[in-house]
Amino acid sequence: MISYPTCLNDSQWQVMKSFLNIKRKRKHDLRQILNAIFYLVKTGCQWRMLPGEFPKWQIVYYYFNRWKTLGVIERSDAF
């Protein structure tokens, strides 16, 4: 896997995984899905233009939409 500047390091991943349900076995690595979301946010690329190193855009979009609906991803005007 290519490492992009937007990818989570180990200490960042430790913090992020506390917000996610990582107890069950999954086909796709949630860390890679988060890395893809951070890549999209930083670069502004289209969902379908995600580099091939990330999971398919449909998977990434599913998790993004799910987390947004559940309130895991929230917008903050404080920043």
ChimeraX attribute file (.defattr): number of C-alpha atoms within 10 A of each C-alpha:
attribute: neighborCount
match mode: 1-to-1
recipient: residues
	/A:1	7
	/A:2	9
	/A:3	10
	/A:4	11
	/A:5	11
	/A:6	16
	/A:7	18
	/A:8	17
	/A:9	12
	/A:10	10
	/A:11	8
	/A:12	10
	/A:13	15
	/A:14	11
	/A:15	10
	/A:16	14
	/A:17	13
	/A:18	9
	/A:19	10
	/A:20	11
	/A:21	8
	/A:22	12
	/A:23	6
	/A:24	5
	/A:25	7
	/A:26	8
	/A:27	5
	/A:28	13
	/A:29	13
	/A:30	19
	/A:31	17
	/A:32	17
	/A:33	21
	/A:34	21
	/A:35	23
	/A:36	26
	/A:37	21
	/A:38	17
	/A:39	19
	/A:40	17
	/A:41	12
	/A:42	11
	/A:43	9
	/A:44	10
	/A:45	12
	/A:46	10
	/A:47	15
	/A:48	10
	/A:49	11
	/A:50	17
	/A:51	15
	/A:52	10
	/A:53	11
	/A:54	20
	/A:55	18
	/A:56	17
	/A:57	18
	/A:58	11
	/A:59	13
	/A:60	22
	/A:61	17
	/A:62	12
	/A:63	15
	/A:64	18
	/A:65	14
	/A:66	13
	/A:67	14
	/A:68	13
	/A:69	11
	/A:70	10
	/A:71	10
	/A:72	13
	/A:73	13
	/A:74	10
	/A:75	9
	/A:76	6
	/A:77	5
	/A:78	4
	/A:79	4
